[in-house]
Amino acid sequence: MPTKYEEYNFTIPTWSLCYFINGDLDNLDERDLAVLKQFEGEYPNIIIPCPNEDQEAYFCSHNDIDGNLGGNVYDLDCLVPIVTSMAEVL
């Protein structure tokens, strides 16, 4: 059965994109990894896309990864799998 997804718009900090898109851990400290893992725990198997060529990062006082820490972000339409049975969770 194909996986169904729900689309969510998240404000994603630019510093986290290398991790989400490429799995790159360079330049991330323990705190960064902890908040990224927590976000992934809340949204298992989330698909975070690369920003489009026409998108520009902008400064925002908050983001959806680590809360109220200001920085450059992208607004991205991410896909989160919809769990329809407990068997999918296990």
PyMOL Python script that loads the backbone (N, CA, C, O; Angstrom):
from pymol import cmd

cmd.read_pdbstr("""\
ATOM      1  N   MET A   1       0.845  -1.170   0.000  1.00  0.00           N
ATOM      2  CA  MET A   1       0.000   0.000   0.000  1.00  0.00           C
ATOM      3  C   MET A   1       0.899   1.244   0.000  1.00  0.00           C
ATOM      4  O   MET A   1       1.800   1.350   0.832  1.00  0.00           O
ATOM      5  N   PRO A   2       0.664   2.183  -0.920  1.00  0.00           N
ATOM      6  CA  PRO A   2       1.506   3.380  -0.969  1.00  0.00           C
ATOM      7  C   PRO A   2       1.314   4.244   0.281  1.00  0.00           C
ATOM      8  O   PRO A   2       0.228   4.304   0.857  1.00  0.00           O
ATOM      9  N   THR A   3       2.382   4.897   0.675  1.00  0.00           N
ATOM     10  CA  THR A   3       2.326   5.776   1.836  1.00  0.00           C
ATOM     11  C   THR A   3       1.590   7.058   1.470  1.00  0.00           C
ATOM     12  O   THR A   3       1.826   7.640   0.411  1.00  0.00           O
ATOM     13  N   LYS A   4       0.711   7.485   2.341  1.00  0.00           N
ATOM     14  CA  LYS A   4       0.009   8.750   2.162  1.00  0.00           C
ATOM     15  C   LYS A   4       0.692   9.793   3.030  1.00  0.00           C
ATOM     16  O   LYS A   4       1.185   9.489   4.117  1.00  0.00           O
ATOM     17  N   TYR A   5       0.716  11.028   2.538  1.00  0.00           N
ATOM     18  CA  TYR A   5       1.394  12.103   3.231  1.00  0.00           C
ATOM     19  C   TYR A   5       0.452  13.267   3.462  1.00  0.00           C
ATOM     20  O   TYR A   5      -0.493  13.501   2.708  1.00  0.00           O
ATOM     21  N   GLU A   6       0.744  13.980   4.524  1.00  0.00           N
ATOM     22  CA  GLU A   6       0.073  15.235   4.806  1.00  0.00           C
ATOM     23  C   GLU A   6       1.113  16.334   4.669  1.00  0.00           C
ATOM     24  O   GLU A   6       2.254  16.169   5.102  1.00  0.00           O
ATOM     25  N   GLU A   7       0.729  17.449   4.072  1.00  0.00           N
ATOM     26  CA  GLU A   7       1.671  18.545   3.857  1.00  0.00           C
ATOM     27  C   GLU A   7       1.573  19.557   4.997  1.00  0.00           C
ATOM     28  O   GLU A   7       0.483  19.990   5.372  1.00  0.00           O
ATOM     29  N   TYR A   8       2.726  19.922   5.535  1.00  0.00           N
ATOM     30  CA  TYR A   8       2.823  20.937   6.577  1.00  0.00           C
ATOM     31  C   TYR A   8       3.812  21.999   6.127  1.00  0.00           C
ATOM     32  O   TYR A   8       4.826  21.684   5.504  1.00  0.00           O
ATOM     33  N   ASN A   9       3.527  23.236   6.436  1.00  0.00           N
ATOM     34  CA  ASN A   9       4.476  24.303   6.158  1.00  0.00           C
ATOM     35  C   ASN A   9       5.240  24.586   7.439  1.00  0.00           C
ATOM     36  O   ASN A   9       4.656  24.971   8.451  1.00  0.00           O
ATOM     37  N   PHE A  10       6.552  24.392   7.386  1.00  0.00           N
ATOM     38  CA  PHE A  10       7.407  24.626   8.542  1.00  0.00           C
ATOM     39  C   PHE A  10       8.381  25.758   8.241  1.00  0.00           C
ATOM     40  O   PHE A  10       8.817  25.936   7.104  1.00  0.00           O
ATOM     41  N   THR A  11       8.708  26.504   9.259  1.00  0.00           N
ATOM     42  CA  THR A  11       9.764  27.513   9.190  1.00  0.00           C
ATOM     43  C   THR A  11      11.034  26.820   9.651  1.00  0.00           C
ATOM     44  O   THR A  11      11.209  26.542  10.837  1.00  0.00           O
ATOM     45  N   ILE A  12      11.928  26.540   8.692  1.00  0.00           N
ATOM     46  CA  ILE A  12      13.114  25.719   8.921  1.00  0.00           C
ATOM     47  C   ILE A  12      14.368  26.600   8.895  1.00  0.00           C
ATOM     48  O   ILE A  12      14.581  27.329   7.926  1.00  0.00           O
ATOM     49  N   PRO A  13      15.202  26.546   9.941  1.00  0.00           N
ATOM     50  CA  PRO A  13      16.425  27.355   9.934  1.00  0.00           C
ATOM     51  C   PRO A  13      17.419  26.850   8.884  1.00  0.00           C
ATOM     52  O   PRO A  13      17.537  25.648   8.644  1.00  0.00           O
ATOM     53  N   THR A  14      18.120  27.786   8.275  1.00  0.00           N
ATOM     54  CA  THR A  14      19.069  27.429   7.213  1.00  0.00           C
ATOM     55  C   THR A  14      20.150  26.487   7.721  1.00  0.00           C
ATOM     56  O   THR A  14      20.609  25.629   6.967  1.00  0.00           O
ATOM     57  N   TRP A  15      20.572  26.618   8.978  1.00  0.00           N
ATOM     58  CA  TRP A  15      21.665  25.796   9.502  1.00  0.00           C
ATOM     59  C   TRP A  15      21.301  24.312   9.550  1.00  0.00           C
ATOM     60  O   TRP A  15      22.191  23.463   9.598  1.00  0.00           O
ATOM     61  N   SER A  16      20.005  23.988   9.536  1.00  0.00           N
ATOM     62  CA  SER A  16      19.583  22.594   9.663  1.00  0.00           C
ATOM     63  C   SER A  16      19.436  21.879   8.316  1.00  0.00           C
ATOM     64  O   SER A  16      19.310  20.655   8.289  1.00  0.00           O
ATOM     65  N   LEU A  17      19.450  22.602   7.217  1.00  0.00           N
ATOM     66  CA  LEU A  17      19.159  21.998   5.920  1.00  0.00           C
ATOM     67  C   LEU A  17      20.203  20.972   5.482  1.00  0.00           C
ATOM     68  O   LEU A  17      19.841  19.950   4.897  1.00  0.00           O
ATOM     69  N   CYS A  18      21.469  21.212   5.744  1.00  0.00           N
ATOM     70  CA  CYS A  18      22.499  20.226   5.367  1.00  0.00           C
ATOM     71  C   CYS A  18      22.239  18.891   6.045  1.00  0.00           C
ATOM     72  O   CYS A  18      22.451  17.836   5.447  1.00  0.00           O
ATOM     73  N   TYR A  19      21.785  18.932   7.272  1.00  0.00           N
ATOM     74  CA  TYR A  19      21.470  17.704   7.999  1.00  0.00           C
ATOM     75  C   TYR A  19      20.246  17.014   7.389  1.00  0.00           C
ATOM     76  O   TYR A  19      20.296  15.825   7.075  1.00  0.00           O
ATOM     77  N   PHE A  20      19.149  17.759   7.222  1.00  0.00           N
ATOM     78  CA  PHE A  20      17.912  17.151   6.741  1.00  0.00           C
ATOM     79  C   PHE A  20      18.012  16.659   5.298  1.00  0.00           C
ATOM     80  O   PHE A  20      17.448  15.618   4.961  1.00  0.00           O
ATOM     81  N   ILE A  21      18.712  17.383   4.457  1.00  0.00           N
ATOM     82  CA  ILE A  21      18.761  17.036   3.037  1.00  0.00           C
ATOM     83  C   ILE A  21      19.883  16.050   2.735  1.00  0.00           C
ATOM     84  O   ILE A  21      19.691  15.112   1.961  1.00  0.00           O
ATOM     85  N   ASN A  22      21.067  16.256   3.346  1.00  0.00           N
ATOM     86  CA  ASN A  22      22.236  15.438   3.025  1.00  0.00           C
ATOM     87  C   ASN A  22      22.711  14.527   4.156  1.00  0.00           C
ATOM     88  O   ASN A  22      23.601  13.702   3.949  1.00  0.00           O
ATOM     89  N   GLY A  23      22.134  14.667   5.339  1.00  0.00           N
ATOM     90  CA  GLY A  23      22.611  13.893   6.485  1.00  0.00           C
ATOM     91  C   GLY A  23      23.960  14.371   6.995  1.00  0.00           C
ATOM     92  O   GLY A  23      24.659  13.628   7.683  1.00  0.00           O
ATOM     93  N   ASP A  24      24.333  15.601   6.667  1.00  0.00           N
ATOM     94  CA  ASP A  24      25.637  16.170   7.009  1.00  0.00           C
ATOM     95  C   ASP A  24      25.642  16.672   8.460  1.00  0.00           C
ATOM     96  O   ASP A  24      24.854  17.543   8.828  1.00  0.00           O
ATOM     97  N   LEU A  25      26.534  16.112   9.267  1.00  0.00           N
ATOM     98  CA  LEU A  25      26.631  16.485  10.684  1.00  0.00           C
ATOM     99  C   LEU A  25      27.717  17.525  10.955  1.00  0.00           C
ATOM    100  O   LEU A  25      27.867  17.986  12.087  1.00  0.00           O
ATOM    101  N   ASP A  26      28.481  17.897   9.915  1.00  0.00           N
ATOM    102  CA  ASP A  26      29.550  18.882  10.106  1.00  0.00           C
ATOM    103  C   ASP A  26      28.972  20.188  10.631  1.00  0.00           C
ATOM    104  O   ASP A  26      27.883  20.603  10.234  1.00  0.00           O
ATOM    105  N   ASN A  27      29.699  20.817  11.509  1.00  0.00           N
ATOM    106  CA  ASN A  27      29.349  22.126  12.080  1.00  0.00           C
ATOM    107  C   ASN A  27      28.098  22.106  12.957  1.00  0.00           C
ATOM    108  O   ASN A  27      27.527  23.159  13.239  1.00  0.00           O
ATOM    109  N   LEU A  28      27.672  20.934  13.385  1.00  0.00           N
ATOM    110  CA  LEU A  28      26.556  20.843  14.330  1.00  0.00           C
ATOM    111  C   LEU A  28      27.093  20.405  15.679  1.00  0.00           C
ATOM    112  O   LEU A  28      27.881  19.464  15.774  1.00  0.00           O
ATOM    113  N   ASP A  29      26.656  21.100  16.723  1.00  0.00           N
ATOM    114  CA  ASP A  29      27.093  20.701  18.060  1.00  0.00           C
ATOM    115  C   ASP A  29      26.039  19.787  18.691  1.00  0.00           C
ATOM    116  O   ASP A  29      25.021  19.480  18.070  1.00  0.00           O
ATOM    117  N   GLU A  30      26.289  19.363  19.915  1.00  0.00           N
ATOM    118  CA  GLU A  30      25.393  18.415  20.593  1.00  0.00           C
ATOM    119  C   GLU A  30      23.983  18.971  20.759  1.00  0.00           C
ATOM    120  O   GLU A  30      23.002  18.242  20.607  1.00  0.00           O
ATOM    121  N   ARG A  31      23.882  20.268  21.075  1.00  0.00           N
ATOM    122  CA  ARG A  31      22.568  20.893  21.238  1.00  0.00           C
ATOM    123  C   ARG A  31      21.809  20.887  19.912  1.00  0.00           C
ATOM    124  O   ARG A  31      20.623  20.562  19.874  1.00  0.00           O
ATOM    125  N   ASP A  32      22.502  21.250  18.816  1.00  0.00           N
ATOM    126  CA  ASP A  32      21.865  21.240  17.500  1.00  0.00           C
ATOM    127  C   ASP A  32      21.315  19.853  17.180  1.00  0.00           C
ATOM    128  O   ASP A  32      20.167  19.711  16.760  1.00  0.00           O
ATOM    129  N   LEU A  33      22.144  18.836  17.383  1.00  0.00           N
ATOM    130  CA  LEU A  33      21.713  17.466  17.099  1.00  0.00           C
ATOM    131  C   LEU A  33      20.526  17.055  17.963  1.00  0.00           C
ATOM    132  O   LEU A  33      19.622  16.362  17.495  1.00  0.00           O
ATOM    133  N   ALA A  34      20.531  17.475  19.202  1.00  0.00           N
ATOM    134  CA  ALA A  34      19.437  17.123  20.111  1.00  0.00           C
ATOM    135  C   ALA A  34      18.110  17.717  19.629  1.00  0.00           C
ATOM    136  O   ALA A  34      17.091  17.027  19.631  1.00  0.00           O
ATOM    137  N   VAL A  35      18.114  18.988  19.217  1.00  0.00           N
ATOM    138  CA  VAL A  35      16.856  19.599  18.767  1.00  0.00           C
ATOM    139  C   VAL A  35      16.414  19.026  17.416  1.00  0.00           C
ATOM    140  O   VAL A  35      15.216  18.908  17.156  1.00  0.00           O
ATOM    141  N   LEU A  36      17.370  18.672  16.560  1.00  0.00           N
ATOM    142  CA  LEU A  36      17.019  18.049  15.279  1.00  0.00           C
ATOM    143  C   LEU A  36      16.401  16.678  15.500  1.00  0.00           C
ATOM    144  O   LEU A  36      15.402  16.336  14.868  1.00  0.00           O
ATOM    145  N   LYS A  37      16.990  15.888  16.396  1.00  0.00           N
ATOM    146  CA  LYS A  37      16.457  14.555  16.702  1.00  0.00           C
ATOM    147  C   LYS A  37      15.081  14.650  17.356  1.00  0.00           C
ATOM    148  O   LYS A  37      14.208  13.822  17.094  1.00  0.00           O
ATOM    149  N   GLN A  38      14.886  15.662  18.210  1.00  0.00           N
ATOM    150  CA  GLN A  38      13.585  15.855  18.844  1.00  0.00           C
ATOM    151  C   GLN A  38      12.523  16.172  17.783  1.00  0.00           C
ATOM    152  O   GLN A  38      11.418  15.630  17.820  1.00  0.00           O
ATOM    153  N   PHE A  39      12.870  17.054  16.839  1.00  0.00           N
ATOM    154  CA  PHE A  39      11.942  17.395  15.758  1.00  0.00           C
ATOM    155  C   PHE A  39      11.610  16.157  14.926  1.00  0.00           C
ATOM    156  O   PHE A  39      10.449  15.922  14.591  1.00  0.00           O
ATOM    157  N   GLU A  40      12.627  15.371  14.596  1.00  0.00           N
ATOM    158  CA  GLU A  40      12.399  14.133  13.838  1.00  0.00           C
ATOM    159  C   GLU A  40      11.538  13.143  14.622  1.00  0.00           C
ATOM    160  O   GLU A  40      10.756  12.396  14.035  1.00  0.00           O
ATOM    161  N   GLY A  41      11.682  13.140  15.945  1.00  0.00           N
ATOM    162  CA  GLY A  41      10.850  12.274  16.770  1.00  0.00           C
ATOM    163  C   GLY A  41       9.389  12.685  16.739  1.00  0.00           C
ATOM    164  O   GLY A  41       8.495  11.841  16.807  1.00  0.00           O
ATOM    165  N   GLU A  42       9.148  13.992  16.635  1.00  0.00           N
ATOM    166  CA  GLU A  42       7.777  14.497  16.560  1.00  0.00           C
ATOM    167  C   GLU A  42       7.162  14.248  15.188  1.00  0.00           C
ATOM    168  O   GLU A  42       5.948  14.084  15.066  1.00  0.00           O
ATOM    169  N   TYR A  43       7.999  14.222  14.163  1.00  0.00           N
ATOM    170  CA  TYR A  43       7.545  14.030  12.781  1.00  0.00           C
ATOM    171  C   TYR A  43       8.385  12.937  12.125  1.00  0.00           C
ATOM    172  O   TYR A  43       9.223  13.235  11.274  1.00  0.00           O
ATOM    173  N   PRO A  44       8.174  11.672  12.508  1.00  0.00           N
ATOM    174  CA  PRO A  44       8.983  10.574  11.960  1.00  0.00           C
ATOM    175  C   PRO A  44       8.877  10.494  10.442  1.00  0.00           C
ATOM    176  O   PRO A  44       7.798  10.653   9.870  1.00  0.00           O
ATOM    177  N   ASN A  45      10.010  10.245   9.805  1.00  0.00           N
ATOM    178  CA  ASN A  45      10.087  10.077   8.345  1.00  0.00           C
ATOM    179  C   ASN A  45       9.640  11.300   7.564  1.00  0.00           C
ATOM    180  O   ASN A  45       9.185  11.178   6.426  1.00  0.00           O
ATOM    181  N   ILE A  46       9.762  12.474   8.159  1.00  0.00           N
ATOM    182  CA  ILE A  46       9.409  13.714   7.473  1.00  0.00           C
ATOM    183  C   ILE A  46      10.297  13.894   6.247  1.00  0.00           C
ATOM    184  O   ILE A  46      11.477  13.544   6.259  1.00  0.00           O
ATOM    185  N   ILE A  47       9.715  14.441   5.203  1.00  0.00           N
ATOM    186  CA  ILE A  47      10.465  14.767   3.997  1.00  0.00           C
ATOM    187  C   ILE A  47      10.560  16.286   3.918  1.00  0.00           C
ATOM    188  O   ILE A  47       9.557  16.976   3.735  1.00  0.00           O
ATOM    189  N   ILE A  48      11.777  16.794   4.059  1.00  0.00           N
ATOM    190  CA  ILE A  48      12.019  18.233   3.993  1.00  0.00           C
ATOM    191  C   ILE A  48      12.707  18.512   2.662  1.00  0.00           C
ATOM    192  O   ILE A  48      13.811  18.022   2.423  1.00  0.00           O
ATOM    193  N   PRO A  49      12.069  19.293   1.795  1.00  0.00           N
ATOM    194  CA  PRO A  49      12.622  19.514   0.464  1.00  0.00           C
ATOM    195  C   PRO A  49      13.726  20.577   0.460  1.00  0.00           C
ATOM    196  O   PRO A  49      13.867  21.361   1.398  1.00  0.00           O
ATOM    197  N   CYS A  50      14.493  20.574  -0.620  1.00  0.00           N
ATOM    198  CA  CYS A  50      15.433  21.670  -0.850  1.00  0.00           C
ATOM    199  C   CYS A  50      14.618  22.914  -1.175  1.00  0.00           C
ATOM    200  O   CYS A  50      13.574  22.819  -1.821  1.00  0.00           O
ATOM    201  N   PRO A  51      15.085  24.080  -0.734  1.00  0.00           N
ATOM    202  CA  PRO A  51      14.393  25.309  -1.147  1.00  0.00           C
ATOM    203  C   PRO A  51      14.459  25.463  -2.667  1.00  0.00           C
ATOM    204  O   PRO A  51      15.436  25.054  -3.294  1.00  0.00           O
ATOM    205  N   ASN A  52      13.434  26.044  -3.246  1.00  0.00           N
ATOM    206  CA  ASN A  52      13.416  26.328  -4.678  1.00  0.00           C
ATOM    207  C   ASN A  52      14.416  27.425  -5.005  1.00  0.00           C
ATOM    208  O   ASN A  52      14.806  28.207  -4.138  1.00  0.00           O
ATOM    209  N   GLU A  53      14.825  27.473  -6.265  1.00  0.00           N
ATOM    210  CA  GLU A  53      15.767  28.499  -6.703  1.00  0.00           C
ATOM    211  C   GLU A  53      15.257  29.909  -6.437  1.00  0.00           C
ATOM    212  O   GLU A  53      16.040  30.813  -6.144  1.00  0.00           O
ATOM    213  N   ASP A  54      13.936  30.096  -6.541  1.00  0.00           N
ATOM    214  CA  ASP A  54      13.373  31.435  -6.371  1.00  0.00           C
ATOM    215  C   ASP A  54      13.073  31.785  -4.911  1.00  0.00           C
ATOM    216  O   ASP A  54      12.655  32.907  -4.622  1.00  0.00           O
ATOM    217  N   GLN A  55      13.280  30.851  -3.997  1.00  0.00           N
ATOM    218  CA  GLN A  55      13.081  31.140  -2.580  1.00  0.00           C
ATOM    219  C   GLN A  55      14.321  31.790  -1.991  1.00  0.00           C
ATOM    220  O   GLN A  55      15.448  31.428  -2.329  1.00  0.00           O
ATOM    221  N   GLU A  56      14.104  32.738  -1.122  1.00  0.00           N
ATOM    222  CA  GLU A  56      15.212  33.364  -0.411  1.00  0.00           C
ATOM    223  C   GLU A  56      15.014  33.170   1.081  1.00  0.00           C
ATOM    224  O   GLU A  56      13.899  33.245   1.598  1.00  0.00           O
ATOM    225  N   ALA A  57      16.126  32.920   1.756  1.00  0.00           N
ATOM    226  CA  ALA A  57      16.061  32.851   3.218  1.00  0.00           C
ATOM    227  C   ALA A  57      15.776  34.253   3.743  1.00  0.00           C
ATOM    228  O   ALA A  57      16.144  35.252   3.123  1.00  0.00           O
ATOM    229  N   TYR A  58      15.120  34.308   4.887  1.00  0.00           N
ATOM    230  CA  TYR A  58      14.846  35.601   5.517  1.00  0.00           C
ATOM    231  C   TYR A  58      15.055  35.458   7.017  1.00  0.00           C
ATOM    232  O   TYR A  58      15.028  34.351   7.555  1.00  0.00           O
ATOM    233  N   PHE A  59      15.262  36.590   7.689  1.00  0.00           N
ATOM    234  CA  PHE A  59      15.455  36.568   9.136  1.00  0.00           C
ATOM    235  C   PHE A  59      14.101  36.483   9.817  1.00  0.00           C
ATOM    236  O   PHE A  59      13.156  37.185   9.458  1.00  0.00           O
ATOM    237  N   CYS A  60      14.029  35.604  10.810  1.00  0.00           N
ATOM    238  CA  CYS A  60      12.801  35.440  11.582  1.00  0.00           C
ATOM    239  C   CYS A  60      13.173  35.251  13.046  1.00  0.00           C
ATOM    240  O   CYS A  60      14.215  34.674  13.358  1.00  0.00           O
ATOM    241  N   SER A  61      12.332  35.732  13.930  1.00  0.00           N
ATOM    242  CA  SER A  61      12.626  35.646  15.366  1.00  0.00           C
ATOM    243  C   SER A  61      12.342  34.265  15.940  1.00  0.00           C
ATOM    244  O   SER A  61      12.676  34.000  17.095  1.00  0.00           O
ATOM    245  N   HIS A  62      11.728  33.376  15.150  1.00  0.00           N
ATOM    246  CA  HIS A  62      11.415  32.018  15.626  1.00  0.00           C
ATOM    247  C   HIS A  62      11.507  31.035  14.462  1.00  0.00           C
ATOM    248  O   HIS A  62      11.532  31.429  13.297  1.00  0.00           O
ATOM    249  N   ASN A  63      11.556  29.769  14.796  1.00  0.00           N
ATOM    250  CA  ASN A  63      11.499  28.712  13.780  1.00  0.00           C
ATOM    251  C   ASN A  63      10.870  27.480  14.415  1.00  0.00           C
ATOM    252  O   ASN A  63      10.638  27.445  15.623  1.00  0.00           O
ATOM    253  N   ASP A  64      10.600  26.483  13.604  1.00  0.00           N
ATOM    254  CA  ASP A  64       9.914  25.291  14.093  1.00  0.00           C
ATOM    255  C   ASP A  64      10.853  24.200  14.597  1.00  0.00           C
ATOM    256  O   ASP A  64      10.391  23.150  15.043  1.00  0.00           O
ATOM    257  N   ILE A  65      12.145  24.430  14.535  1.00  0.00           N
ATOM    258  CA  ILE A  65      13.104  23.424  15.005  1.00  0.00           C
ATOM    259  C   ILE A  65      13.510  23.686  16.450  1.00  0.00           C
ATOM    260  O   ILE A  65      13.369  22.810  17.303  1.00  0.00           O
ATOM    261  N   ASP A  66      14.009  24.874  16.727  1.00  0.00           N
ATOM    262  CA  ASP A  66      14.477  25.148  18.090  1.00  0.00           C
ATOM    263  C   ASP A  66      13.758  26.325  18.745  1.00  0.00           C
ATOM    264  O   ASP A  66      14.293  26.950  19.661  1.00  0.00           O
ATOM    265  N   GLY A  67      12.559  26.624  18.282  1.00  0.00           N
ATOM    266  CA  GLY A  67      11.729  27.602  18.966  1.00  0.00           C
ATOM    267  C   GLY A  67      12.015  29.046  18.634  1.00  0.00           C
ATOM    268  O   GLY A  67      11.943  29.455  17.475  1.00  0.00           O
ATOM    269  N   ASN A  68      12.337  29.814  19.651  1.00  0.00           N
ATOM    270  CA  ASN A  68      12.409  31.260  19.521  1.00  0.00           C
ATOM    271  C   ASN A  68      13.796  31.818  19.269  1.00  0.00           C
ATOM    272  O   ASN A  68      14.025  33.007  19.493  1.00  0.00           O
ATOM    273  N   LEU A  69      14.721  31.001  18.812  1.00  0.00           N
ATOM    274  CA  LEU A  69      16.055  31.489  18.507  1.00  0.00           C
ATOM    275  C   LEU A  69      16.030  32.115  17.120  1.00  0.00           C
ATOM    276  O   LEU A  69      15.780  31.421  16.134  1.00  0.00           O
ATOM    277  N   GLY A  70      16.286  33.425  17.031  1.00  0.00           N
ATOM    278  CA  GLY A  70      16.227  34.127  15.752  1.00  0.00           C
ATOM    279  C   GLY A  70      17.336  33.704  14.813  1.00  0.00           C
ATOM    280  O   GLY A  70      18.425  33.333  15.251  1.00  0.00           O
ATOM    281  N   GLY A  71      17.056  33.761  13.518  1.00  0.00           N
ATOM    282  CA  GLY A  71      18.050  33.428  12.513  1.00  0.00           C
ATOM    283  C   GLY A  71      17.434  33.368  11.133  1.00  0.00           C
ATOM    284  O   GLY A  71      16.241  33.622  10.968  1.00  0.00           O
ATOM    285  N   ASN A  72      18.246  33.030  10.135  1.00  0.00           N
ATOM    286  CA  ASN A  72      17.759  32.907   8.770  1.00  0.00           C
ATOM    287  C   ASN A  72      17.003  31.595   8.595  1.00  0.00           C
ATOM    288  O   ASN A  72      17.438  30.540   9.057  1.00  0.00           O
ATOM    289  N   VAL A  73      15.863  31.686   7.917  1.00  0.00           N
ATOM    290  CA  VAL A  73      14.977  30.547   7.760  1.00  0.00           C
ATOM    291  C   VAL A  73      14.411  30.479   6.342  1.00  0.00           C
ATOM    292  O   VAL A  73      14.491  31.438   5.574  1.00  0.00           O
ATOM    293  N   TYR A  74      13.844  29.335   6.021  1.00  0.00           N
ATOM    294  CA  TYR A  74      13.021  29.142   4.828  1.00  0.00           C
ATOM    295  C   TYR A  74      11.666  28.639   5.288  1.00  0.00           C
ATOM    296  O   TYR A  74      11.578  27.888   6.260  1.00  0.00           O
ATOM    297  N   ASP A  75      10.614  29.044   4.601  1.00  0.00           N
ATOM    298  CA  ASP A  75       9.306  28.428   4.792  1.00  0.00           C
ATOM    299  C   ASP A  75       9.202  27.313   3.762  1.00  0.00           C
ATOM    300  O   ASP A  75       9.217  27.576   2.560  1.00  0.00           O
ATOM    301  N   LEU A  76       9.097  26.069   4.225  1.00  0.00           N
ATOM    302  CA  LEU A  76       9.107  24.920   3.334  1.00  0.00           C
ATOM    303  C   LEU A  76       7.879  24.043   3.541  1.00  0.00           C
ATOM    304  O   LEU A  76       7.461  23.795   4.672  1.00  0.00           O
ATOM    305  N   ASP A  77       7.314  23.581   2.441  1.00  0.00           N
ATOM    306  CA  ASP A  77       6.197  22.639   2.487  1.00  0.00           C
ATOM    307  C   ASP A  77       6.778  21.236   2.605  1.00  0.00           C
ATOM    308  O   ASP A  77       7.335  20.698   1.648  1.00  0.00           O
ATOM    309  N   CYS A  78       6.642  20.656   3.785  1.00  0.00           N
ATOM    310  CA  CYS A  78       7.224  19.345   4.091  1.00  0.00           C
ATOM    311  C   CYS A  78       6.131  18.285   4.081  1.00  0.00           C
ATOM    312  O   CYS A  78       4.956  18.579   4.304  1.00  0.00           O
ATOM    313  N   LEU A  79       6.537  17.055   3.821  1.00  0.00           N
ATOM    314  CA  LEU A  79       5.592  15.944   3.798  1.00  0.00           C
ATOM    315  C   LEU A  79       5.811  15.050   5.012  1.00  0.00           C
ATOM    316  O   LEU A  79       6.930  14.627   5.305  1.00  0.00           O
ATOM    317  N   VAL A  80       4.713  14.776   5.710  1.00  0.00           N
ATOM    318  CA  VAL A  80       4.746  13.910   6.885  1.00  0.00           C
ATOM    319  C   VAL A  80       3.852  12.712   6.616  1.00  0.00           C
ATOM    320  O   VAL A  80       2.671  12.882   6.313  1.00  0.00           O
ATOM    321  N   PRO A  81       4.402  11.484   6.722  1.00  0.00           N
ATOM    322  CA  PRO A  81       3.577  10.294   6.476  1.00  0.00           C
ATOM    323  C   PRO A  81       2.399  10.227   7.438  1.00  0.00           C
ATOM    324  O   PRO A  81       2.515  10.546   8.621  1.00  0.00           O
ATOM    325  N   ILE A  82       1.260   9.802   6.896  1.00  0.00           N
ATOM    326  CA  ILE A  82       0.067   9.618   7.720  1.00  0.00           C
ATOM    327  C   ILE A  82       0.066   8.178   8.203  1.00  0.00           C
ATOM    328  O   ILE A  82       0.111   7.251   7.394  1.00  0.00           O
ATOM    329  N   VAL A  83       0.016   7.985   9.499  1.00  0.00           N
ATOM    330  CA  VAL A  83      -0.028   6.646  10.088  1.00  0.00           C
ATOM    331  C   VAL A  83      -1.489   6.227  10.162  1.00  0.00           C
ATOM    332  O   VAL A  83      -2.312   6.897  10.786  1.00  0.00           O
ATOM    333  N   THR A  84      -1.799   5.100   9.509  1.00  0.00           N
ATOM    334  CA  THR A  84      -3.185   4.629   9.488  1.00  0.00           C
ATOM    335  C   THR A  84      -3.418   3.396  10.344  1.00  0.00           C
ATOM    336  O   THR A  84      -4.561   3.005  10.582  1.00  0.00           O
ATOM    337  N   SER A  85      -2.312   2.772  10.814  1.00  0.00           N
ATOM    338  CA  SER A  85      -2.471   1.607  11.686  1.00  0.00           C
ATOM    339  C   SER A  85      -1.257   1.493  12.614  1.00  0.00           C
ATOM    340  O   SER A  85      -0.187   2.034  12.337  1.00  0.00           O
ATOM    341  N   MET A  86      -1.457   0.776  13.718  1.00  0.00           N
ATOM    342  CA  MET A  86      -0.354   0.589  14.662  1.00  0.00           C
ATOM    343  C   MET A  86       0.779  -0.223  14.050  1.00  0.00           C
ATOM    344  O   MET A  86       1.926  -0.078  14.473  1.00  0.00           O
ATOM    345  N   ALA A  87       0.493  -1.067  13.074  1.00  0.00           N
ATOM    346  CA  ALA A  87       1.522  -1.873  12.416  1.00  0.00           C
ATOM    347  C   ALA A  87       2.536  -0.972  11.723  1.00  0.00           C
ATOM    348  O   ALA A  87       3.709  -1.332  11.627  1.00  0.00           O
ATOM    349  N   GLU A  88       2.105   0.202  11.233  1.00  0.00           N
ATOM    350  CA  GLU A  88       3.018   1.132  10.576  1.00  0.00           C
ATOM    351  C   GLU A  88       3.957   1.787  11.576  1.00  0.00           C
ATOM    352  O   GLU A  88       5.069   2.174  11.217  1.00  0.00           O
ATOM    353  N   VAL A  89       3.533   1.913  12.804  1.00  0.00           N
ATOM    354  CA  VAL A  89       4.345   2.534  13.843  1.00  0.00           C
ATOM    355  C   VAL A  89       5.453   1.572  14.276  1.00  0.00           C
ATOM    356  O   VAL A  89       6.586   1.990  14.513  1.00  0.00           O
ATOM    357  N   LEU A  90       5.126   0.297  14.375  1.00  0.00           N
ATOM    358  CA  LEU A  90       6.067  -0.711  14.832  1.00  0.00           C
ATOM    359  C   LEU A  90       6.995  -1.003  13.730  1.00  0.00           C
ATOM    360  O   LEU A  90       7.891  -1.834  13.881  1.00  0.00           O
TER     361      LEU A  90
END
""", "prot")
cmd.dss("prot")
cmd.show_as("cartoon", "prot")
cmd.util.cbc("prot")
cmd.orient("prot")
